[in-house]
Amino acid sequence: MQTIVGVRFKQTGKIYSFGQGRLMIAEGDHVVVETSRGMECGRVVSAPRDVPDETVPPNLRMVHRVADASDLARIEENHAREREARTVCEEKIRALGLKMKLVEVELTFDLSKMLFYFTADGRVDFRQLVRELAGVFRTRIELRQIGVRDEAKMMGGMGCCGRPLCCSSFLGDFVPVSIRMAKEQNLSLNPAKISGICGRLMCCLKYESEGYGCGGCMKAKKKEEYVPVQNDRVVAEDGEGRVIALNEQRRMATLLMDDGKTVVASWDDIARAEHDEHAERTCACPHRQAAQIGARAPRERRERGAAQRGRSEHGDRPPQSGHDGERRTRPHGKRAPRRNERMRVSDEASGD
């Protein structure tokens, strides 16, 4: 059994586990730990907890000491040096004519390394910039190119909802976001409405995606009641119709009735029709159907290959070539391309 704590070095960075050892550490304390980049000072964001030895992270490092007033003063000095380094680096970039944008400067706690984060459209040759920065600051210089999502996370800002960006306020890691999530939530597919300030799909599309989906996806959770599936034949108060849209949050279904009318009804007010041709369908999600088609494709290819091998074993394979004076033929009855008439005339003229 070991006692570990969670330490975060940035406001929205990852949480790293360290061993508490014999130190008295509480949540909110600043501690000095040894990392792969050297000595760093971070903040304890998760209280000490005991974990079994088999679940302890591999290569667990121990907390070096609890930060004191001098350590906190050094952090403020490092921030001042970072602002100075940013100004110097921007001047060097303009002087060298490099097509890059400086985003953030980070100085390690022990002053052993200075990191410059930048964005660029393509690859940038910054070797001369590194040499000049190393000559000015007399420390190890490292430049890292980041993407637009990391840029928004570092710089921060306000989202279209009027709140600070999720990535710069509480999200530790980026999660994959796809356009399918917007489709399942019946949102507008206008890129201007579902994209963040970084130009990518908004991270909040992921928050409620698990609560959406067709009825087939939700049957496993709610087997005791009927959950409609898109394209189901159902019976409502106005007659029979087909489900054309679903609103999972409000538990409402849009029905296209047999007489051509469109009706919105609650899930509790509809029932499956007795003669439903889609009764055996388990899921009507477009991405699930595409996955099922992709799963069938390898089997179909194997069946076609077996059929072709069977024909070749019975002598049905057409001859490819011959060396005994027989005319060469091509598969599927294709004839070898002939030379055009112009080439033939030129050959006859050269023969004369």
Secondary structure by P-SEA (a helix, b strand, c coil): cbbbbbbbcccccbbbbbbbccccccccbbbbbbccccbbbbbbcccbbbbcccccccccccccccccaaaaaaaaaaaaaaaaaaaaaaaaaaaaccccccccccccccccbbbbbbcccccccaaaaaaaaaaacccbbbbbbbcaaaaaaaacccccccccccccccccccccccaaaaaaacccccccccccccccccccccccccccccccccccccccbbbbcccccccccccbbbbccccccccbbbbbcccbbbbbbccccccccccccccccccccaaaaaaaaaaaaaaaaaaaaaaaaaaaaaccccccccccccccccccccccccccaaaaaaaaaaac
